[in-house]
Amino acid sequence: GGRFSIIHAWSIWNEQMLKSRMKPDEFVEMENNNHEQVQKLLDSFVGKHPDHVRADNISLVKGEAPVMIPEFARRNGVDLVVMGTVARSGLSGMIMGNTAEQILNGLECSVLALKPSNFVCPIQMED
């Protein structure tokens, strides 16, 4: 009887600097193109699971993931966030992707973090 949602947060890297240096109509065009590209990628992902996902369970939001995902979780009374992680940089990046770690800091619910199936931990345990 549970319900699930798919949320994807997207943003334009260095948006404020770009906005200040571009003509407004050029920035809007770039922003629209970026949004379309992200929407196509999300549609492609969801299209691989057509029997399990309804359109009203999908949210594409503009903003930084570490802000938007915890906000969505609080606003919608989410009990569990499931997210993928990839190793990035630094020690924390080796254990959990930096974006995922930043999202964790803002969540007040349970989390299930998944690594890609081909992930190889860079830290080796001694026998």
N, CA, C and O atoms as a GROMACS GRO file, in nm:
protein
  508
    1GLY      N    1   0.081  -0.122   0.000
    1GLY     CA    2   0.000   0.000   0.000
    1GLY      C    3   0.083   0.126   0.000
    1GLY      O    4   0.030   0.236   0.010
    2GLY      N    5   0.216   0.109  -0.011
    2GLY     CA    6   0.301   0.227  -0.010
    2GLY      C    7   0.298   0.302  -0.143
    2GLY      O    8   0.250   0.250  -0.244
    3ARG      N    9   0.349   0.421  -0.142
    3ARG     CA   10   0.358   0.504  -0.261
    3ARG      C   11   0.503   0.548  -0.275
    3ARG      O   12   0.570   0.574  -0.176
    4PHE      N   13   0.550   0.557  -0.399
    4PHE     CA   14   0.686   0.607  -0.417
    4PHE      C   15   0.686   0.721  -0.517
    4PHE      O   16   0.598   0.734  -0.602
    5SER      N   17   0.787   0.803  -0.504
    5SER     CA   18   0.806   0.916  -0.595
    5SER      C   19   0.948   0.912  -0.646
    5SER      O   20   1.040   0.866  -0.578
    6ILE      N   21   0.966   0.960  -0.766
    6ILE     CA   22   1.099   0.978  -0.822
    6ILE      C   23   1.119   1.129  -0.830
    6ILE      O   24   1.039   1.200  -0.890
    7ILE      N   25   1.227   1.177  -0.770
    7ILE     CA   26   1.258   1.319  -0.777
    7ILE      C   27   1.398   1.335  -0.833
    7ILE      O   28   1.492   1.266  -0.792
    8HIS      N   29   1.410   1.427  -0.925
    8HIS     CA   30   1.542   1.460  -0.980
    8HIS      C   31   1.557   1.610  -0.973
    8HIS      O   32   1.476   1.684  -1.028
    9ALA      N   33   1.663   1.655  -0.907
    9ALA     CA   34   1.692   1.798  -0.897
    9ALA      C   35   1.800   1.831  -1.000
    9ALA      O   36   1.899   1.760  -1.013
   10TRP      N   37   1.779   1.940  -1.070
   10TRP     CA   38   1.878   1.983  -1.168
   10TRP      C   39   1.908   2.131  -1.146
   10TRP      O   40   1.826   2.206  -1.094
   11SER      N   41   2.026   2.170  -1.186
   11SER     CA   42   2.066   2.311  -1.173
   11SER      C   43   2.168   2.343  -1.281
   11SER      O   44   2.223   2.255  -1.347
   12ILE      N   45   2.189   2.469  -1.298
   12ILE     CA   46   2.290   2.516  -1.393
   12ILE      C   47   2.413   2.554  -1.312
   12ILE      O   48   2.408   2.639  -1.223
   13TRP      N   49   2.523   2.488  -1.344
   13TRP     CA   50   2.646   2.514  -1.271
   13TRP      C   51   2.683   2.661  -1.283
   13TRP      O   52   2.686   2.717  -1.393
   14ASN      N   53   2.711   2.724  -1.170
   14ASN     CA   54   2.756   2.863  -1.164
   14ASN      C   55   2.652   2.958  -1.224
   14ASN      O   56   2.686   3.052  -1.296
   15GLU      N   57   2.526   2.933  -1.193
   15GLU     CA   58   2.415   3.006  -1.253
   15GLU      C   59   2.424   3.158  -1.232
   15GLU      O   60   2.404   3.234  -1.326
   16GLN      N   61   2.454   3.201  -1.111
   16GLN     CA   62   2.456   3.345  -1.083
   16GLN      C   63   2.561   3.418  -1.167
   16GLN      O   64   2.536   3.527  -1.219
   17MET      N   65   2.679   3.356  -1.180
   17MET     CA   66   2.784   3.418  -1.260
   17MET      C   67   2.742   3.423  -1.407
   17MET      O   68   2.761   3.526  -1.473
   18LEU      N   69   2.686   3.314  -1.457
   18LEU     CA   70   2.642   3.311  -1.596
   18LEU      C   71   2.533   3.414  -1.622
   18LEU      O   72   2.535   3.484  -1.723
   19LYS      N   73   2.438   3.425  -1.530
   19LYS     CA   74   2.329   3.522  -1.544
   19LYS      C   75   2.383   3.664  -1.553
   19LYS      O   76   2.332   3.746  -1.629
   20SER      N   77   2.486   3.693  -1.474
   20SER     CA   78   2.539   3.829  -1.471
   20SER      C   79   2.621   3.863  -1.596
   20SER      O   80   2.646   3.980  -1.624
   21ARG      N   81   2.663   3.761  -1.670
   21ARG     CA   82   2.750   3.785  -1.785
   21ARG      C   83   2.683   3.756  -1.919
   21ARG      O   84   2.742   3.778  -2.025
   22MET      N   85   2.560   3.708  -1.915
   22MET     CA   86   2.489   3.676  -2.039
   22MET      C   87   2.372   3.771  -2.057
   22MET      O   88   2.320   3.827  -1.960
   23LYS      N   89   2.331   3.787  -2.181
   23LYS     CA   90   2.208   3.861  -2.207
   23LYS      C   91   2.093   3.778  -2.152
   23LYS      O   92   2.096   3.656  -2.160
   24PRO      N   93   1.992   3.843  -2.095
   24PRO     CA   94   1.882   3.768  -2.033
   24PRO      C   95   1.817   3.665  -2.125
   24PRO      O   96   1.789   3.553  -2.083
   25ASP      N   97   1.794   3.702  -2.251
   25ASP     CA   98   1.729   3.606  -2.343
   25ASP      C   99   1.821   3.489  -2.376
   25ASP      O  100   1.772   3.378  -2.397
   26GLU      N  101   1.953   3.511  -2.380
   26GLU     CA  102   2.046   3.402  -2.403
   26GLU      C  103   2.049   3.306  -2.284
   26GLU      O  104   2.055   3.184  -2.301
   27PHE      N  105   2.044   3.364  -2.163
   27PHE     CA  106   2.043   3.279  -2.045
   27PHE      C  107   1.916   3.195  -2.040
   27PHE      O  108   1.922   3.075  -2.011
   28VAL      N  109   1.802   3.255  -2.069
   28VAL     CA  110   1.675   3.183  -2.068
   28VAL      C  111   1.678   3.070  -2.171
   28VAL      O  112   1.630   2.960  -2.144
   29GLU      N  113   1.735   3.097  -2.287
   29GLU     CA  114   1.745   2.993  -2.390
   29GLU      C  115   1.834   2.878  -2.341
   29GLU      O  116   1.800   2.761  -2.359
   30MET      N  117   1.947   2.911  -2.279
   30MET     CA  118   2.036   2.808  -2.227
   30MET      C  119   1.966   2.729  -2.116
   30MET      O  120   1.976   2.606  -2.111
   31GLU      N  121   1.895   2.799  -2.029
   31GLU     CA  122   1.823   2.733  -1.920
   31GLU      C  123   1.715   2.639  -1.975
   31GLU      O  124   1.701   2.526  -1.927
   32ASN      N  125   1.641   2.684  -2.075
   32ASN     CA  126   1.538   2.599  -2.138
   32ASN      C  127   1.599   2.477  -2.204
   32ASN      O  128   1.546   2.367  -2.192
   33ASN      N  129   1.712   2.496  -2.274
   33ASN     CA  130   1.780   2.383  -2.338
   33ASN      C  131   1.828   2.282  -2.234
   33ASN      O  132   1.816   2.161  -2.252
   34ASN      N  133   1.883   2.335  -2.124
   34ASN     CA  134   1.930   2.248  -2.017
   34ASN      C  135   1.814   2.168  -1.958
   34ASN      O  136   1.824   2.048  -1.936
   35HIS      N  137   1.702   2.237  -1.932
   35HIS     CA  138   1.583   2.172  -1.877
   35HIS      C  139   1.534   2.062  -1.971
   35HIS      O  140   1.502   1.952  -1.927
   36GLU      N  141   1.528   2.091  -2.100
   36GLU     CA  142   1.483   1.991  -2.198
   36GLU      C  143   1.573   1.869  -2.198
   36GLU      O  144   1.525   1.756  -2.203
   37GLN      N  145   1.704   1.892  -2.193
   37GLN     CA  146   1.800   1.781  -2.193
   37GLN      C  147   1.781   1.693  -2.069
   37GLN      O  148   1.780   1.571  -2.079
   38VAL      N  149   1.766   1.756  -1.952
   38VAL     CA  150   1.747   1.681  -1.828
   38VAL      C  151   1.614   1.606  -1.834
   38VAL      O  152   1.606   1.491  -1.790
   39GLN      N  153   1.511   1.670  -1.887
   39GLN     CA  154   1.379   1.605  -1.897
   39GLN      C  155   1.387   1.482  -1.987
   39GLN      O  156   1.327   1.379  -1.956
   40LYS      N  157   1.459   1.491  -2.098
   40LYS     CA  158   1.474   1.377  -2.189
   40LYS      C  159   1.546   1.261  -2.120
   40LYS      O  160   1.507   1.146  -2.136
   41LEU      N  161   1.650   1.292  -2.045
   41LEU     CA  162   1.724   1.188  -1.973
   41LEU      C  163   1.635   1.122  -1.868
   41LEU      O  164   1.638   1.000  -1.852
   42LEU      N  165   1.557   1.202  -1.797
   42LEU     CA  166   1.466   1.145  -1.697
   42LEU      C  167   1.358   1.060  -1.764
   42LEU      O  168   1.326   0.952  -1.716
   43ASP      N  169   1.303   1.110  -1.874
   43ASP     CA  170   1.202   1.034  -1.948
   43ASP      C  171   1.259   0.901  -1.998
   43ASP      O  172   1.191   0.799  -1.994
   44SER      N  173   1.384   0.902  -2.044
   44SER     CA  174   1.449   0.781  -2.090
   44SER      C  175   1.464   0.680  -1.976
   44SER      O  176   1.438   0.561  -1.994
   45PHE      N  177   1.504   0.729  -1.860
   45PHE     CA  178   1.517   0.642  -1.743
   45PHE      C  179   1.382   0.582  -1.705
   45PHE      O  180   1.370   0.461  -1.686
   46VAL      N  181   1.282   0.666  -1.694
   46VAL     CA  182   1.149   0.621  -1.654
   46VAL      C  183   1.091   0.527  -1.760
   46VAL      O  184   1.019   0.433  -1.727
   47GLY      N  185   1.123   0.552  -1.888
   47GLY     CA  186   1.073   0.469  -1.996
   47GLY      C  187   1.118   0.325  -1.988
   47GLY      O  188   1.056   0.237  -2.048
   48LYS      N  189   1.224   0.299  -1.914
   48LYS     CA  190   1.272   0.162  -1.897
   48LYS      C  191   1.188   0.084  -1.795
   48LYS      O  192   1.204  -0.037  -1.780
   49HIS      N  193   1.098   0.155  -1.725
   49HIS     CA  194   1.017   0.094  -1.621
   49HIS      C  195   0.870   0.137  -1.634
   49HIS      O  196   0.810   0.182  -1.537
   50PRO      N  197   0.812   0.124  -1.754
   50PRO     CA  198   0.679   0.182  -1.777
   50PRO      C  199   0.567   0.121  -1.693
   50PRO      O  200   0.467   0.188  -1.668
   51ASP      N  201   0.581  -0.003  -1.650
   51ASP     CA  202   0.474  -0.066  -1.574
   51ASP      C  203   0.474  -0.027  -1.427
   51ASP      O  204   0.378  -0.056  -1.355
   52HIS      N  205   0.580   0.037  -1.382
   52HIS     CA  206   0.595   0.064  -1.239
   52HIS      C  207   0.587   0.211  -1.202
   52HIS      O  208   0.577   0.244  -1.084
   53VAL      N  209   0.591   0.300  -1.299
   53VAL     CA  210   0.599   0.443  -1.269
   53VAL      C  211   0.484   0.518  -1.335
   53VAL      O  212   0.460   0.505  -1.455
   54ARG      N  213   0.414   0.596  -1.254
   54ARG     CA  214   0.309   0.683  -1.307
   54ARG      C  215   0.364   0.825  -1.314
   54ARG      O  216   0.446   0.865  -1.231
   55ALA      N  217   0.318   0.901  -1.411
   55ALA     CA  218   0.368   1.037  -1.432
   55ALA      C  219   0.350   1.125  -1.309
   55ALA      O  220   0.434   1.210  -1.281
   56ASP      N  221   0.241   1.105  -1.233
   56ASP     CA  222   0.219   1.190  -1.117
   56ASP      C  223   0.311   1.155  -0.999
   56ASP      O  224   0.306   1.221  -0.895
   57ASN      N  225   0.393   1.051  -1.014
   57ASN     CA  226   0.491   1.016  -0.911
   57ASN      C  227   0.631   1.070  -0.943
   57ASN      O  228   0.726   1.040  -0.871
   58ILE      N  229   0.642   1.148  -1.050
   58ILE     CA  230   0.773   1.196  -1.095
   58ILE      C  231   0.780   1.347  -1.076
   58ILE      O  232   0.690   1.421  -1.115
   59SER      N  233   0.890   1.392  -1.015
   59SER     CA  234   0.910   1.536  -0.996
   59SER      C  235   1.048   1.574  -1.048
   59SER      O  236   1.149   1.517  -1.007
   60LEU      N  237   1.050   1.669  -1.137
   60LEU     CA  238   1.175   1.728  -1.187
   60LEU      C  239   1.176   1.870  -1.133
   60LEU      O  240   1.095   1.954  -1.172
   61VAL      N  241   1.270   1.897  -1.043
   61VAL     CA  242   1.272   2.027  -0.976
   61VAL      C  243   1.404   2.099  -1.005
   61VAL      O  244   1.509   2.036  -1.015
   62LYS      N  245   1.395   2.229  -1.019
   62LYS     CA  246   1.516   2.309  -1.043
   62LYS      C  247   1.570   2.355  -0.909
   62LYS      O  248   1.501   2.417  -0.829
   63GLY      N  249   1.696   2.324  -0.888
   63GLY     CA  250   1.763   2.363  -0.764
   63GLY      C  251   1.869   2.261  -0.730
   63GLY      O  252   1.881   2.157  -0.795
   64GLU      N  253   1.945   2.291  -0.629
   64GLU     CA  254   2.053   2.202  -0.586
   64GLU      C  255   1.995   2.082  -0.512
   64GLU      O  256   1.911   2.098  -0.423
   65ALA      N  257   2.039   1.962  -0.548
   65ALA     CA  258   1.988   1.838  -0.488
   65ALA      C  259   1.996   1.838  -0.335
   65ALA      O  260   1.900   1.794  -0.271
   66PRO      N  261   2.106   1.884  -0.274
   66PRO     CA  262   2.113   1.881  -0.127
   66PRO      C  263   2.009   1.970  -0.058
   66PRO      O  264   1.983   1.953   0.061
   67VAL      N  265   1.951   2.061  -0.130
   67VAL     CA  266   1.845   2.147  -0.076
   67VAL      C  267   1.708   2.093  -0.116
   67VAL      O  268   1.619   2.079  -0.032
   68MET      N  269   1.691   2.062  -0.244
   68MET     CA  270   1.559   2.028  -0.298
   68MET      C  271   1.508   1.892  -0.252
   68MET      O  272   1.389   1.877  -0.225
   69ILE      N  273   1.595   1.792  -0.242
   69ILE     CA  274   1.550   1.658  -0.206
   69ILE      C  275   1.505   1.652  -0.059
   69ILE      O  276   1.397   1.599  -0.032
   70PRO      N  277   1.584   1.704   0.037
   70PRO     CA  278   1.532   1.705   0.175
   70PRO      C  279   1.405   1.790   0.189
   70PRO      O  280   1.316   1.755   0.266
   71GLU      N  281   1.397   1.899   0.116
   71GLU     CA  282   1.277   1.982   0.120
   71GLU      C  283   1.155   1.904   0.070
   71GLU      O  284   1.049   1.909   0.131
   72PHE      N  285   1.172   1.832  -0.042
   72PHE     CA  286   1.065   1.749  -0.096
   72PHE      C  287   1.024   1.642   0.006
   72PHE      O  288   0.906   1.617   0.026
   73ALA      N  289   1.124   1.579   0.069
   73ALA     CA  290   1.097   1.473   0.167
   73ALA      C  291   1.017   1.528   0.285
   73ALA      O  292   0.921   1.464   0.329
   74ARG      N  293   1.054   1.644   0.336
   74ARG     CA  294   0.981   1.704   0.449
   74ARG      C  295   0.839   1.743   0.408
   74ARG      O  296   0.743   1.712   0.479
   75ARG      N  297   0.828   1.809   0.295
   75ARG     CA  298   0.698   1.859   0.248
   75ARG      C  299   0.599   1.744   0.221
   75ARG      O  300   0.478   1.761   0.237
   76ASN      N  301   0.650   1.629   0.180
   76ASN     CA  302   0.564   1.518   0.141
   76ASN      C  303   0.560   1.404   0.244
   76ASN      O  304   0.506   1.298   0.215
   77GLY      N  305   0.617   1.425   0.361
   77GLY     CA  306   0.613   1.324   0.466
   77GLY      C  307   0.678   1.193   0.425
   77GLY      O  308   0.627   1.085   0.456
   78VAL      N  309   0.791   1.202   0.356
   78VAL     CA  310   0.861   1.082   0.308
   78VAL      C  311   0.921   1.004   0.426
   78VAL      O  312   0.983   1.063   0.514
   79ASP      N  313   0.901   0.873   0.427
   79ASP     CA  314   0.955   0.786   0.531
   79ASP      C  315   1.092   0.730   0.497
   79ASP      O  316   1.174   0.708   0.585
   80LEU      N  317   1.117   0.708   0.368
   80LEU     CA  318   1.242   0.647   0.323
   80LEU      C  319   1.286   0.710   0.192
   80LEU      O  320   1.208   0.721   0.098
   81VAL      N  321   1.412   0.752   0.188
   81VAL     CA  322   1.472   0.802   0.065
   81VAL      C  323   1.570   0.696   0.017
   81VAL      O  324   1.658   0.653   0.092
   82VAL      N  325   1.554   0.654  -0.108
   82VAL     CA  326   1.647   0.560  -0.170
   82VAL      C  327   1.724   0.639  -0.275
   82VAL      O  328   1.664   0.702  -0.362
   83MET      N  329   1.856   0.636  -0.265
   83MET     CA  330   1.936   0.712  -0.362
   83MET      C  331   2.060   0.636  -0.400
   83MET      O  332   2.116   0.560  -0.321
   84GLY      N  333   2.101   0.657  -0.522
   84GLY     CA  334   2.226   0.600  -0.570
   84GLY      C  335   2.340   0.690  -0.531
   84GLY      O  336   2.323   0.811  -0.517
   85THR      N  337   2.457   0.633  -0.514
   85THR     CA  338   2.577   0.710  -0.482
   85THR      C  339   2.691   0.664  -0.571
   85THR      O  340   2.694   0.549  -0.616
   86VAL      N  341   2.784   0.754  -0.596
   86VAL     CA  342   2.904   0.720  -0.671
   86VAL      C  343   3.022   0.782  -0.599
   86VAL      O  344   3.010   0.891  -0.542
   87ALA      N  345   3.135   0.716  -0.600
   87ALA     CA  346   3.252   0.771  -0.534
   87ALA      C  347   3.299   0.895  -0.608
   87ALA      O  348   3.304   0.897  -0.731
   88ARG      N  349   3.331   0.997  -0.534
   88ARG     CA  350   3.378   1.122  -0.593
   88ARG      C  351   3.520   1.150  -0.546
   88ARG      O  352   3.613   1.078  -0.583
   89SER      N  353   3.538   1.252  -0.464
   89SER     CA  354   3.673   1.289  -0.421
   89SER      C  355   3.682   1.288  -0.269
   89SER      O  356   3.581   1.299  -0.199
   90GLY      N  357   3.804   1.276  -0.220
   90GLY     CA  358   3.827   1.276  -0.076
   90GLY      C  359   3.779   1.149  -0.009
   90GLY      O  360   3.718   1.063  -0.073
   91LEU      N  361   3.806   1.138   0.119
   91LEU     CA  362   3.768   1.019   0.194
   91LEU      C  363   3.617   1.001   0.195
   91LEU      O  364   3.567   0.891   0.173
   92SER      N  365   3.542   1.110   0.221
   92SER     CA  366   3.397   1.098   0.222
   92SER      C  367   3.345   1.058   0.085
   92SER      O  368   3.246   0.985   0.075
   93GLY      N  369   3.410   1.105  -0.021
   93GLY     CA  370   3.369   1.068  -0.156
   93GLY      C  371   3.394   0.922  -0.187
   93GLY      O  372   3.324   0.863  -0.268
   94MET      N  373   3.496   0.863  -0.122
   94MET     CA  374   3.522   0.721  -0.144
   94MET      C  375   3.413   0.635  -0.082
   94MET      O  376   3.377   0.531  -0.135
   95ILE      N  377   3.362   0.680   0.030
   95ILE     CA  378   3.261   0.602   0.101
   95ILE      C  379   3.123   0.627   0.043
   95ILE      O  380   3.047   0.533   0.020
   96MET      N  381   3.091   0.751   0.020
   96MET     CA  382   2.961   0.787  -0.036
   96MET      C  383   2.982   0.911  -0.121
   96MET      O  384   3.059   0.999  -0.083
   97GLY      N  385   2.915   0.921  -0.233
   97GLY     CA  386   2.930   1.038  -0.320
   97GLY      C  387   2.904   1.166  -0.244
   97GLY      O  388   2.817   1.170  -0.156
   98ASN      N  389   2.976   1.272  -0.276
   98ASN     CA  390   2.963   1.397  -0.203
   98ASN      C  391   2.822   1.455  -0.208
   98ASN      O  392   2.775   1.508  -0.107
   99THR      N  393   2.753   1.447  -0.321
   99THR     CA  394   2.617   1.497  -0.329
   99THR      C  395   2.527   1.417  -0.236
   99THR      O  396   2.446   1.475  -0.163
  100ALA      N  397   2.540   1.287  -0.238
  100ALA     CA  398   2.460   1.203  -0.150
  100ALA      C  399   2.486   1.238  -0.004
  100ALA      O  400   2.393   1.244   0.076
  101GLU      N  401   2.611   1.262   0.032
  101GLU     CA  402   2.644   1.297   0.170
  101GLU      C  403   2.579   1.431   0.207
  101GLU      O  404   2.528   1.446   0.318
  102GLN      N  405   2.582   1.526   0.116
  102GLN     CA  406   2.519   1.655   0.143
  102GLN      C  407   2.368   1.640   0.159
  102GLN      O  408   2.308   1.707   0.244
  103ILE      N  409   2.307   1.553   0.080
  103ILE     CA  410   2.163   1.528   0.092
  103ILE      C  411   2.134   1.466   0.228
  103ILE      O  412   2.038   1.504   0.294
  104LEU      N  413   2.216   1.370   0.270
  104LEU     CA  414   2.197   1.304   0.400
  104LEU      C  415   2.190   1.404   0.514
  104LEU      O  416   2.110   1.389   0.606
  105ASN      N  417   2.274   1.505   0.507
  105ASN     CA  418   2.279   1.604   0.614
  105ASN      C  419   2.147   1.677   0.631
  105ASN      O  420   2.118   1.727   0.740
  106GLY      N  421   2.065   1.684   0.527
  106GLY     CA  422   1.938   1.756   0.535
  106GLY      C  423   1.817   1.668   0.557
  106GLY      O  424   1.707   1.719   0.577
  107LEU      N  425   1.834   1.537   0.555
  107LEU     CA  426   1.720   1.446   0.567
  107LEU      C  427   1.688   1.414   0.713
  107LEU      O  428   1.776   1.407   0.798
  108GLU      N  429   1.559   1.396   0.738
  108GLU     CA  430   1.513   1.360   0.872
  108GLU      C  431   1.438   1.227   0.869
  108GLU      O  432   1.356   1.199   0.956
  109CYS      N  433   1.466   1.144   0.768
  109CYS     CA  434   1.399   1.016   0.753
  109CYS      C  435   1.504   0.909   0.726
  109CYS      O  436   1.623   0.938   0.717
  110SER      N  437   1.459   0.786   0.714
  110SER     CA  438   1.550   0.675   0.684
  110SER      C  439   1.602   0.687   0.542
  110SER      O  440   1.537   0.746   0.455
  111VAL      N  441   1.722   0.631   0.520
  111VAL     CA  442   1.787   0.639   0.389
  111VAL      C  443   1.842   0.501   0.353
  111VAL      O  444   1.899   0.432   0.437
  112LEU      N  445   1.824   0.465   0.227
  112LEU     CA  446   1.887   0.346   0.171
  112LEU      C  447   1.973   0.397   0.056
  112LEU      O  448   1.921   0.445  -0.045
  113ALA      N  449   2.105   0.387   0.072
  113ALA     CA  450   2.199   0.435  -0.030
  113ALA      C  451   2.257   0.314  -0.105
  113ALA      O  452   2.304   0.219  -0.043
  114LEU      N  453   2.253   0.320  -0.236
  114LEU     CA  454   2.298   0.210  -0.321
  114LEU      C  455   2.413   0.253  -0.409
  114LEU      O  456   2.410   0.360  -0.470
  115LYS      N  457   2.514   0.169  -0.416
  115LYS     CA  458   2.627   0.190  -0.508
  115LYS      C  459   2.595   0.122  -0.640
  115LYS      O  460   2.515   0.028  -0.642
  116PRO      N  461   2.655   0.167  -0.749
  116PRO     CA  462   2.636   0.099  -0.878
  116PRO      C  463   2.684  -0.046  -0.869
  116PRO      O  464   2.773  -0.077  -0.790
  117SER      N  465   2.627  -0.134  -0.949
  117SER     CA  466   2.662  -0.276  -0.943
  117SER      C  467   2.809  -0.301  -0.978
  117SER      O  468   2.866  -0.401  -0.935
  118ASN      N  469   2.870  -0.212  -1.053
  118ASN     CA  470   3.011  -0.231  -1.090
  118ASN      C  471   3.107  -0.155  -0.998
  118ASN      O  472   3.226  -0.144  -1.030
  119PHE      N  473   3.059  -0.103  -0.887
  119PHE     CA  474   3.143  -0.026  -0.795
  119PHE      C  475   3.246  -0.117  -0.730
  119PHE      O  476   3.214  -0.226  -0.684
  120VAL      N  477   3.371  -0.072  -0.727
  120VAL     CA  478   3.478  -0.142  -0.657
  120VAL      C  479   3.531  -0.047  -0.551
  120VAL      O  480   3.579   0.062  -0.581
  121CYS      N  481   3.522  -0.089  -0.428
  121CYS     CA  482   3.568  -0.006  -0.317
  121CYS      C  483   3.718   0.016  -0.327
  121CYS      O  484   3.793  -0.081  -0.344
  122PRO      N  485   3.765   0.141  -0.318
  122PRO     CA  486   3.908   0.168  -0.326
  122PRO      C  487   3.982   0.131  -0.199
  122PRO      O  488   4.105   0.131  -0.197
  123ILE      N  489   3.910   0.100  -0.094
  123ILE     CA  490   3.972   0.061   0.034
  123ILE      C  491   3.972  -0.091   0.044
  123ILE      O  492   3.865  -0.153   0.039
  124GLN      N  493   4.088  -0.151   0.059
  124GLN     CA  494   4.099  -0.296   0.066
  124GLN      C  495   4.117  -0.338   0.210
  124GLN      O  496   4.197  -0.280   0.283
  125MET      N  497   4.042  -0.440   0.252
  125MET     CA  498   4.053  -0.494   0.387
  125MET      C  499   4.165  -0.597   0.390
  125MET      O  500   4.185  -0.671   0.293
  126GLU      N  501   4.237  -0.600   0.499
  126GLU     CA  502   4.340  -0.702   0.516
  126GLU      C  503   4.278  -0.831   0.565
  126GLU      O  504   4.181  -0.829   0.641
  127ASP      N  505   4.332  -0.943   0.521
  127ASP     CA  506   4.281  -1.074   0.565
  127ASP      C  507   4.325  -1.106   0.704
  127ASP      O  508   4.290  -1.212   0.757
   0.00000   0.00000   0.00000
